Amino acid sequence: MREKILYYSSNRYLSSAEDKKPAHSVPFREALLVGQAPDEGLYMPEKIPRLSLSDIHALKGRPYTEAALLVAEAYLGADLPLETLTAVIASSYNYEVPLERVVDRLYVLRLDRGPTASFKDFAARMMARLMSYFRDPGKRLNVLVATSGDTGSAVGEAFKGVAGIDVYILYPRDEVSGRQKKQLDTIGGNVRTLSVEGKFDDCQDLVKQAFADPDLAGLNLNSANSINFGRILPQMIYYVYAYAQLAEPGDEIVFSVPSGNFGDALGCEYARRMGLPVSRLVMPTNENNEFPRFLETGIYEKISPSRACLSNAMNVGHPSNLARLFELYGGTVDRTGFVHRVPDLETMRKNIFSVAVSDEETRQTIRRAYEQYGLILEPHGAVGWRGLEHYLEQAGKSSLCVSLETAHPAKFPEEIESLLGISPELPASMQDIDRRSGEPLPMTVDYEIFRQFLITTLKATD
């Protein structure tokens, strides 16, 4: 019988300067269904389970679902029956997860083959099924999601038609691509979109304020953003899978993860702490460079408002998951960006490399990758690839490296056509997108208006 893992808040030390005892911890079910901790911190596991290298290497040549079960059972083995977890995984991952060799031992992990052609499908689908299993019968869950691009459509499609759950997606009106907007606005059913006259950080702040509002406590609010640990857990899996498929015994690996709200990179950090031999986690950002600047200077300053960049899903001026990353390295930062405890910078710099990639560099990388290797990257994947190039230029040596491609190039047709002169073929999941119809609800950044919308619209019971 596996030991049940409990979850604590990343703000556990902030309640009192005198009392340093952690606040009470909760089981996975509560962390999943509540999303954000009552003290506005993010839930984190008290214990990080370890995987044996022999079990990881045994996954070589095996399907993705077996890697998913190995990782998920380590966390959830005491929380739900094995047959239920196996069924959740089987229905979550029924698509390909290609590893594309580019040159030498450099690979691209294509996480763009799911229902919405985004890496967010990996986390959203598993999370939706877990929420459906754990929710109280008779209660409706109201899921609030802030998105800068791909999260919303992935979450919406994952939860579409799930009984007892309604989803409300907030996105910045002027900072999503045409096809991303089309995906968001046309999901329908139990999924509604709100087009916010502001930045992604405004959307995220509206959601966080709602979670902290005691007057909304009876509305069963939850989040499918990566502030919910139910989104982080599935994002550990593909790092284990990629290593198992590519590595030989004794190999270490470098992962380059284009980083916005840091949930994806955090999955890699957890996988490393579970025993995966990750020699360096590369975390390139776009021109929202608050984190690479922090690693360089030791001073954290959020960017507000966030900068609008080509890689729009990464337009984040203060990543939510920085709170978890700081906590893993002995630091504390709150949702406003105030640093209460500085993390262990020396160790962080040893494990993590971060660099900002400009829009011009992003475009040059898309062109160069295609001309040199026939590799088609969209803007986010190009930031990841350029970040890896920066790291290898500094490291002066090449080892087994994997860069993540997080969205399908067809989601950015205008940019790809302009840069490469080709029209990326639509994946099967997007073949009918231009024929879909739907409209969002307009929303301002005024929290009181958003609050009244929630009070008058949301239902707490079936």
N, C-alpha and C positions, 0 to 999 in steps of 0.2 A: 504493500500500500504506500503510495507516494504521500509525502508530507504536504499539507495544504500551505500554499504561499499566501502571505498577507501583504497588503499594500499600504504604504504610508504617504503622507503629503510632502512635497518638496519644500513647503513652507513650515515644516514642523518646528523649526527653531525660532520662528518669528513672533509667536504669541506673547512671549515675555523675555525681556533681557535677563531676568533673574532665573527663570525656570527653563532649563535646557533639556528637559525630558521630552521625548517625542510625543506628539499627539497620538490618540488611539489609531490603530491600524484596522483595515477592513478586508474582508475576503474579496476575491476577484469579482464575484457577482455584483457586489455593491460598487466597486471601482468602475466596472463596466457600465452599470445602469445609471450611476450618478455623473460620471465623466470627470468633472472638475471637483476637487475636494472643497468642503465648506469654507476653508480658510483661503480659498482662491489659489491654492497650490495644485500641483499635478501629482497624480498617484504614481508610485514607484514600488517595485517589489522589494520586500525586506530581504529576500534571498534571491540571488541569481543562480539558477541551477547550472550544473556543469554537464557538458557532453564529452564523451570519450572520443579521442581521435579515431579509434578503431571503428566506432559506430558511424562517424562521419565518412570515413573512407569507404565503408561498406555501402554507401549510397551511390557510388560511382556506377553510372549506367542505369540507375534506377529512376522511376518516374518522380516528378516533382512532389506528388502527394506523399511519398514516403519521407522525404525531407521535412515536409510540413508536419507530418505526424510525430516525427522524432522531436522537433522543437516544441510543438504545441503541447504534447503530452508532458514534457518536462515542467511546464508551467501549470497545466490544467488537469493533469492526471488525477488529482484528488477532488476536482470540482464537477466533473461530469463523466458519465460512463464512456468507456473506450469506444463502444460501438456508435455512440452519439457523436463523439469527436471525429471518428473516422468518416461518418456520413457528412458532417459539416465540411470537412476538408475535401471530400470527393465532389461535393456540389459546388464548392468555392473555386476549385482549380481544374476546370475542364478545358483548358486551352494550352497552347504551346508556350514554353519559356526558353527561347533560343539563346545560345551562346555563340556569338559570331567572331571567329578569329580574324583579326585585322592584319597584324604583322608580328612575326616572332612569337613572344608569349603575351601579347597584348590582345585583349578581347573586349567586345562590347556585349553586355548582358541586356537583351532586348525585353523590356518589361511593358511592351506596347501591343500585346496580342490579346488582351482581355476585352470584355464587352464595350468599354468606352475608349479603348486604345491608349490607356494610361497605366502607369505603375500603381496608381491609386486603387485600381481594381483589386489588387492582391489583398490589401488591407480591408477595403470596404466590404467585399463579399463575405469574407470570413466573419467580420464583425457583425454584419446584419444577421447572419445565421445564429451567432452566439447570443445576440440580444433577443432574438425571437425565442430561443430556448430558455433564457433566464428570466424573461419579463414576467410580471405578475398577471395572471389571467384576470380580465376585467378592467385592468388599467391600460390607458393608452400612453405610450411613450411619445414625447414630442422632441424630435431630434433637430437641433439647430446647428447649421454648418456654415462657417465662413470659408469662402473659396477664392483663390486668386486665379483659378483656371480649371484644373482637372479634378480636384477633390470633389467638387460639387456634383458633377455629372457621374463620377464613379459611385459616390455615395447614393445619389438619387436612383441610379439604375440598380444598385445592390439592394436597396430597400423597397423598390417599387413593388407594390402588391403584397408586401409583408404584413400580415394581419396584426392589428393593434399598434402600429407605428406610423406616425405622420412625420414628414421631413420638411423643413423650411431652410432653403439655401440662400445665403446672402452673398452677392458678388459685386465687385466694383464695376459700375456701369461702363466706364470707358477704358478698362484695362484687361479685357478678355478678347481673344480673337473671335472673328465672325463664326467660325465653326464651333468653338467652345461655347459661345453664347447660344447657338442653335441647339447644341446638345443639352444645355442647362434648361432652356425655356420650354423644351418639348417633351420632357419626361412625363409629366401629367400624373393623374391618379392621386395617390396619397403624397405626392411630392410637389411642393410649390416653390417658386423662385422669387427672390426679392432683389431687384436691381437698385443698388445703393449708390447714391450720388456722393462718392468718396473713394478712398483708397481701400486696399485689402485690410490694412491695419485698422481702419474704421469699422469694417465689417467684423473683424475679429474682436474688437473692443466692445461692440454692441452685444455680441454673443457672451463675452465674459461678464459684462455687467448684468445681463439677464440671469446668468447662473448665480451671481452673488446677491441678487435681489430677493430679500425675504418674502416680499409680497407675491412672488411667482413660485414659491416653494411647492404649492399644491398642483402645479401644472406638469409634474413629471418630466422636467426638462432633461435633456441629455445632449451629448455632443458626439458627432462622428468625425470631428477634426482630430488631429493627432495630439490634442490635449488629452484625449481619452486613451488609456493604456491599451484598450482593445484594438486600437489602430497600430500601436507600436509592435505588439507581439507578432502579427503576421509579417511585418517588415524585417524581422530577423531571419526569416526562413530562406529567402533567395540568396543571401550571402553564404549560408551553409550549403545550399544546393550548388551554387556556382563553384565553390571551393572543391566540393566532393567530385564534381564532374571533371575538373581541370587539373587538380593537384596530384603530384606524386608524393609518396611518403617523405617527410622532411621539408616539404615546400612551405614557405610563407607566401602571403598574398597581399597585394595592395589593391584597395578598392577606391575608386573615385566616384563621389556621390554629389551631383549637382544639388545645392542646398539652398532652401528658402526658409521653411518653417522648422527645419532640422529633424522632422520625424523620421525620414528615410535614413539619414546619417546616424541617428540614434539607434536605429535597428542594427546597424553595423557595429556600433560601440557595444551594444548588449551582446551581440554574437561573439565579439572578441572576448568579452568577459565570461562567456559560456565555454570558452576554450578553443574557439576558432583561431588559427594562427595568422592573424591580420598584423602584418608588420607596420602598416601605416594606413590610416584613414585620411583620404584626401577629400576636403570639403570646399570646393570652389563655390563662390557666390557670384552673382552679377554685380552691378554697380552699387547695390545695397551691401556695403562692405564693412558693416559694424563688427562682424566676427573676425575676419582676417586682421582688421586694425587692432582688435582687442588682443589677439595672439601676439601681435608685434609689439604693442605698447604696454599691455597690462591694464589699459584703461578702457572701460566699456561705455560707449555712448550710442544709444539707439538713434536710428535715422527716422525723423518724423517731419514731414510726411515721407513715406517711402518713395524711392525713385522708380519711375516707370521705365522698364527696360524691355528689350526684345524677348527675353525669357520671362514672360509675364507671371508665370506661376511661382516665381522666386522673388517677386517684388515685396519683400518683407523687411521692414525696418527694425523690428524687434521680434525675433523668432520665439514662439511659445516654448518650444522644446529646449531652448537654452537653459530654462530652469532645471530640467532633468540633467542636462549635460553638466552644468555647474555642480549640481548635487553629487553626481558620480565622481567628481574631482574635488569634493570637499568645499564647494562654494554655494552661495545662495543669491539668486537674483529674483525679484518679484515681477509681477505682470506689467508694472510701469517702467521696468528697466533699471530700477535702483538696485545696486549691488550691495548686499548686506554682508556677505563674506566672499572674499576673493578666492577662487579655486586654486588648486595646485598647478600653477602655470608651467612649471618645469616639466612635470609629467604630461600635462596636456600637450605641450609643444613636442614632446618626444613621440606621442602617439598620433597626433593630428597635424596635418598640413592644410593650410587654407590660403586661398588667393582670390582676389577679385578679378573677374573677367569682364572687360568692357563690351558694349554692343558691337563695336568695330572688330574686336578680337573674335567675338562670336561669329560674325559674318565671315571673317577670313578663315576661321576654322571649318565652317560648313563647306566653303569652297575647296580648301586644301584637302580635307578628308575625302571629298569626292574625287578630286583630281588625282590624288596619290593612291587611294585604296579602293575607289568605287564605293565608299562608305557614305550612306545618306543619313545625315544627322539633322534633327530639328534643333531649335535654339537651346533648349535645356540640355539635351545630350551633348551639344557642342560645347557648352560651358563645362560639362563633366570631362570631355575629352581634352579640352585646352588646359583644364586644371591638372589633369594627369601629365600632360606635356610639361607644364611648369614644374611639377614635382620631379619628373625624371631629369629635367635639365639641371635641377639643383642637386638631386641625389647622385647623379653621375653614373648610375648603374640601372640596369633593367632586370626586374624579376617578374614573376607571374603577376600580371596586372589586369584588372577588370574595371571598365568604365560603364556606368549605367546610362542607358538610353531610356528616358522616363515617359516619353510620349511618341506617338506615331507622327512621322513627318507630314502625313496628309492633314493633320490638324492645323498646319501652318502653310497652306498651299501658296499664298501670295509670296511669302518670303522665300520659299524653296524655288519657286518658278523664277523669281527675280534674280536669285543668286546662282542657280544651277541651270536654268533654262529647261527644266523638266517639270512635269506635273506628277507628284507622287501619287501612286495608285491608292485609292481608298481601300482600307481593310473591310472585310465582310461586315463588321459591326457598324460601319458608317455608310454603307451603300445607299441607304434610303434617307440620309440626314437632310438633304436639300428639299425633300418632299414633306418633311414634318412641319407641324404648325403649333404655335403656343406663344403666350405672352407672359412676361414677368409682372410682378407688382412693384411699382416704384416705391422707394424708401429713402428718407433723408438720414443723416448721421445723428439726428437728435434722438437721444435715448428715450426720452419721455414718449415720443411718437411711436417708436418701436415697441416700447413697453405696453402702451395702450393697444397696439395691434395684437400683441400676444395675449393680453387679457381677454380681448373680445373675440379672438379667433380660435385659440387652442382649446382642445377638449381633453379632459383628464381621465375620462372613463369611456368604455366602449358603449 
